[in-house]
Amino acid sequence: MSRVWDWVIAVGVTVVLLVTELSGEDSTPSLGALGYVVLVTGGLALAAHRRAPITVLAVTGLCALGYQAVGFDVPAVAYLVAVYAAVRAGHRIVAVAGSVLMIAALPLVILASANATSISEAFTQSRDALQLAWLIAAGAAGEALRQAERRADEAERTREETARRRADEERLHIARELHDSLTHQISVIKVQAEVAVHLATKRGEPVPESLLAIREAGREATRELRATLEALRDDETNPPHGLDRISDLVKRAQASGLDATLTIEGQRHDLPAAVDRTAYRIVQESLTNIARHAAATTASVRIDHRPGALAIQVDDDGEATPGTEPIPGVGLLGMRERVTALGGRLHAGPRSAGGFSVRAELPVERTP
């Protein structure tokens, strides 16, 4: 839409220049065709004033000198618009220097082309073509709009920083509340259950299933609470893990007795932070589910850097069989939400050869 508006401005200025010239009288009719070409060129050059403001400033200035040289007594409207565009783009020094050169060169060009019989007449014609007041007004308008846009950008950035800071503060507040209200109670439950199991085993008494369930629930709650607090505390000063920590997850799984392997294919490129973080969470959650629920002996993690995408696959040889529907727990739902938010795809289900498979594909925009 901005390009269309730029062309509207360029065509409008060109029409104004042509109408102004056609309503007057050429002092050098033999050069009329050349004058019209220069006049139109200067006006249409304004179509590029956003993309190349300095170039447009130079072109419109030269064209203004050109059609004045052939006897077209037309105000330098296109140059004034170019000054406005250059100042708005932040090129104030260039615009001032160019305007000084124009003020000095215009009467000399008029005098050299014999369109004026004296220096005073040349200065008069140049003053009519390039009014100093309009020149200052064009520059002032460009600077005013530039400052307004800068203040708007600064206000938007400040709002984003304020919202981010408030979100961080709220996240840390929630983490502190969880820590204060839950950690102590869960720790007490876990320790008491551990002690009860230990004493029963030491006396040779059978350990009740309910007591074992309480002990396991305490361990599970401790792990989940720790993971939740870690996620809540993630911020710019404590960034979450990414692909560079996948090997740590695999080593941790191996230490627990699982025969886990890691395969990385393709050439790695810089990944967006959200993709990097989501890939780590997918592998982490998949290996955690294998350790808790799959009763598997082996697991494989495959990371494939493809053109425009990052593929992740985690397989195990657990008890899952084809045709059984996976129970949509919190972990799987969280993975699916992360992948969907990035515009990716996730498949989680039993393998045809037995066991369970998690496959995700995350789109990656390559930077040139």
C-alpha positions in Angstrom: 0.0 0.0 0.0 2.9 2.4 0.7 4.3 1.9 -2.8 0.9 2.8 -4.3 0.8 6.0 -2.2 4.4 6.8 -3.2 3.3 6.6 -6.9 0.3 8.8 -6.2 2.5 11.4 -4.7 5.0 11.2 -7.6 2.3 11.4 -10.3 0.5 14.2 -8.5 3.7 16.3 -8.2 4.5 15.6 -11.9 1.1 16.8 -12.9 1.5 20.0 -10.9 4.9 20.7 -12.6 3.5 20.1 -16.0 0.4 22.2 -15.5 2.6 25.0 -14.1 4.9 24.9 -17.1 2.0 24.7 -19.7 0.3 27.7 -18.2 3.5 29.8 -18.7 5.6 30.6 -21.7 8.9 28.9 -22.7 11.8 31.2 -23.0 13.8 28.6 -25.0 11.2 26.8 -27.2 13.9 24.8 -29.1 14.8 23.0 -25.8 11.1 22.4 -24.8 11.1 18.6 -25.4 14.3 18.2 -23.2 12.8 20.4 -20.6 9.6 18.3 -20.4 11.7 15.1 -20.1 13.7 16.5 -17.2 10.5 17.9 -15.6 8.7 14.5 -15.7 11.9 12.6 -14.5 12.2 14.8 -11.5 8.5 14.3 -10.6 8.4 10.6 -11.1 11.6 10.0 -9.2 9.6 10.7 -6.0 8.2 7.2 -6.3 11.4 5.9 -4.7 11.7 8.5 -1.9 11.1 5.9 0.8 13.6 3.4 -0.5 16.4 5.7 -1.7 15.8 9.2 -0.2 19.4 10.5 -0.8 19.3 9.3 -4.5 15.9 10.9 -5.0 17.2 14.1 -3.4 20.1 14.3 -5.8 17.9 13.4 -8.9 15.2 16.0 -8.1 17.8 18.7 -7.4 19.6 18.0 -10.7 16.3 17.9 -12.6 15.3 21.3 -11.0 18.6 22.8 -12.2 18.1 21.2 -15.6 14.6 22.5 -16.4 15.5 25.9 -15.1 18.5 25.9 -17.4 16.3 25.3 -20.5 14.0 28.2 -19.5 11.2 26.4 -17.6 10.2 28.9 -14.8 8.7 26.2 -12.6 9.1 26.0 -8.8 11.2 23.1 -7.5 8.3 21.3 -5.9 9.7 17.8 -6.4 12.9 18.9 -4.7 11.0 20.2 -1.7 9.2 16.8 -1.3 12.6 15.1 -1.6 14.0 17.3 1.2 11.0 16.4 3.4 11.6 12.6 2.7 15.3 12.8 3.3 14.9 14.6 6.7 12.2 12.2 7.7 14.5 9.3 6.9 17.1 10.8 9.2 19.5 12.3 6.6 19.4 15.8 7.9 23.0 16.8 7.2 22.7 15.5 3.6 19.4 17.5 3.1 20.9 20.7 4.5 24.1 20.3 2.5 22.1 19.6 -0.7 19.8 22.6 -0.1 22.8 24.9 0.4 24.2 23.7 -2.9 20.9 24.2 -4.6 20.5 27.8 -3.3 24.0 28.6 -4.5 23.8 26.8 -7.9 20.4 27.8 -9.0 21.1 31.5 -9.8 24.4 30.5 -11.5 22.6 28.0 -13.7 20.0 30.6 -14.7 22.6 33.2 -15.4 24.8 30.8 -17.4 21.8 29.7 -19.6 21.1 33.4 -20.5 17.6 33.1 -19.1 18.5 36.2 -17.0 20.2 39.4 -18.1 21.7 40.3 -14.7 22.7 38.7 -11.4 19.8 40.4 -9.6 17.4 38.9 -12.1 18.9 35.5 -11.7 18.6 35.7 -7.9 15.0 36.8 -8.3 14.2 33.8 -10.6 16.0 31.4 -8.3 14.1 32.8 -5.3 10.8 32.2 -7.1 11.8 28.7 -8.0 13.1 27.7 -4.6 11.4 29.7 -1.8 13.6 29.6 1.3 10.6 29.5 3.6 9.1 26.5 1.8 12.5 24.8 1.9 12.7 25.3 5.7 9.1 24.2 6.1 9.7 21.0 4.2 12.7 20.1 6.3 10.9 21.0 9.5 7.9 18.9 8.5 10.2 15.9 7.9 12.0 16.3 11.2 8.7 16.7 13.1 7.3 13.5 11.6 10.5 11.6 12.2 10.5 12.6 15.9 6.8 11.6 16.2 7.6 8.2 14.7 10.6 7.8 17.0 8.5 8.6 20.1 5.8 6.2 19.0 8.4 3.4 18.5 9.9 4.2 21.9 6.5 4.1 23.5 5.7 0.8 21.9 9.0 -0.7 23.0 8.5 0.7 26.6 5.0 -1.0 26.7 6.5 -4.3 25.6 9.3 -4.1 28.1 6.8 -3.2 30.9 4.5 -6.1 30.0 7.5 -8.5 29.8 8.8 -7.3 33.2 5.3 -7.7 34.8 5.0 -11.2 33.4 8.5 -12.1 34.8 7.6 -10.7 38.2 4.3 -12.6 38.2 6.1 -15.8 37.1 8.6 -15.5 39.9 5.8 -14.7 42.4 4.0 -17.9 41.4 7.2 -19.9 41.7 7.8 -18.5 45.2 4.2 -19.2 46.3 4.5 -22.8 45.0 7.8 -23.3 46.7 6.6 -21.9 50.0 3.2 -23.7 50.1 4.0 -27.1 48.5 7.7 -28.0 48.8 7.8 -28.4 52.5 4.6 -30.5 52.7 5.6 -32.8 49.8 9.0 -33.2 51.3 7.5 -34.3 54.6 5.2 -36.8 52.9 8.1 -38.2 50.9 10.4 -38.5 53.9 7.8 -40.1 56.1 6.9 -42.6 53.4 10.6 -43.5 52.8 11.1 -44.0 56.5 8.0 -46.2 56.8 9.1 -48.4 53.9 12.6 -48.6 55.3 11.4 -49.7 58.8 9.0 -52.2 57.4 11.7 -53.7 55.2 14.2 -53.8 58.1 11.7 -55.7 60.3 10.9 -58.1 57.5 7.3 -57.1 57.3 5.5 -56.9 54.0 5.3 -53.3 52.8 1.7 -52.3 52.0 1.0 -51.4 48.4 -0.6 -48.1 49.5 2.6 -47.1 51.3 4.6 -47.8 48.2 2.1 -45.8 46.1 2.5 -42.9 48.6 6.3 -43.0 48.3 6.2 -43.1 44.5 3.7 -40.3 44.4 5.9 -38.2 46.7 8.9 -38.8 44.4 6.8 -38.0 41.3 5.3 -34.8 42.9 8.8 -33.6 43.9 10.1 -34.1 40.3 7.0 -32.4 38.8 7.2 -29.5 41.2 10.9 -29.0 40.5 10.3 -29.0 36.7 7.4 -26.5 37.2 9.5 -24.1 39.3 12.3 -24.3 36.7 9.9 -23.5 33.9 8.4 -20.6 35.8 11.8 -19.2 36.6 12.9 -19.3 32.9 13.7 -15.7 31.7 16.4 -13.8 29.8 18.9 -14.1 32.7 18.2 -17.8 33.1 17.4 -19.1 29.6 15.9 -22.6 29.2 17.9 -25.4 27.7 18.1 -26.2 24.0 19.5 -28.7 21.6 23.0 -28.3 23.0 21.8 -30.0 26.2 20.1 -33.0 24.5 23.2 -35.2 25.1 22.8 -34.5 28.8 19.3 -35.9 28.7 20.5 -39.0 27.0 23.3 -39.5 29.4 20.9 -39.1 32.3 18.6 -41.8 30.7 21.6 -44.1 30.4 22.5 -43.6 34.0 19.0 -44.8 35.0 19.7 -48.1 33.2 18.1 -47.3 29.8 20.1 -48.2 26.7 19.6 -44.8 25.1 21.3 -43.5 21.9 21.5 -40.1 20.2 21.8 -39.5 16.4 22.1 -36.1 14.9 21.8 -35.7 11.1 22.1 -32.7 8.7 24.0 -29.5 9.1 23.0 -27.5 12.1 22.0 -23.8 11.7 21.1 -21.2 14.1 17.6 -21.9 15.4 14.9 -19.6 16.8 14.9 -19.7 20.6 11.3 -21.1 20.6 12.2 -24.0 18.3 15.4 -24.7 20.2 13.6 -24.8 23.5 10.6 -26.8 22.2 13.0 -29.5 20.8 14.6 -29.9 24.2 11.3 -30.2 25.9 10.0 -32.8 23.5 13.1 -35.0 24.0 13.0 -34.4 27.8 9.3 -35.3 28.1 9.6 -38.3 25.8 12.5 -39.8 27.8 10.8 -39.1 31.1 7.6 -40.9 29.8 9.8 -43.9 28.7 11.4 -44.1 32.1 8.1 -43.9 34.0 5.6 -45.7 31.9 7.1 -47.7 29.0 9.0 -50.5 30.8 11.5 -50.2 27.9 15.1 -51.3 27.7 16.2 -49.3 24.8 15.4 -45.8 23.4 16.7 -43.8 20.4 16.7 -40.1 19.9 17.1 -38.8 16.4 17.6 -35.1 15.5 17.4 -34.3 11.8 18.3 -30.8 10.5 16.4 -30.5 7.3 16.0 -27.6 4.8 13.4 -25.4 6.5 12.5 -27.8 9.3 13.8 -29.6 12.4 12.7 -33.2 12.8 12.7 -35.0 16.2 12.0 -38.6 16.7 12.1 -40.6 20.0 11.5 -44.4 19.9 11.4 -47.1 22.5 10.8 -50.8 22.7 8.4 -50.6 25.6 5.1 -52.4 26.2 2.9 -50.3 23.8 1.3 -52.4 21.1 -0.2 -51.4 17.7 -3.8 -50.5 17.9 -3.8 -49.2 21.5 -4.6 -45.5 22.0 -2.1 -43.5 24.1 -3.5 -41.9 27.2 -3.3 -38.2 26.6 -1.4 -37.1 29.7 -0.2 -33.7 30.7 3.2 -34.4 29.0 1.8 -35.3 25.6 -0.7 -32.4 25.7 2.1 -30.0 26.6 4.2 -31.2 23.7 1.3 -30.9 21.3 0.6 -27.4 22.4 4.2 -26.3 22.0 4.5 -27.8 18.5 1.1 -26.5 17.3 2.0 -23.0 18.5 5.1 -23.0 16.3 3.1 -24.3 13.3 4.6 -27.8 13.4 3.3 -31.3 13.5 3.4 -34.0 16.2 2.6 -37.7 16.1 2.7 -39.8 19.2 1.6 -43.4 19.3 2.6 -47.1 19.3 5.0 -48.4 16.6 4.1 -51.2 14.3 7.1 -53.2 15.6 6.1 -52.6 19.2 7.0 -49.8 21.6 6.2 -46.1 21.4 7.3 -43.3 19.0 7.1 -39.6 19.3 7.8 -37.7 16.0 7.7 -33.9 15.7 8.6 -31.6 12.8 9.1 -27.9 13.6 9.3 -25.3 10.8 12.5 -23.3 10.7 12.9 -20.0 8.8 16.4 -19.7 7.4 18.1 -16.4 7.7 19.9 -15.3 4.5 
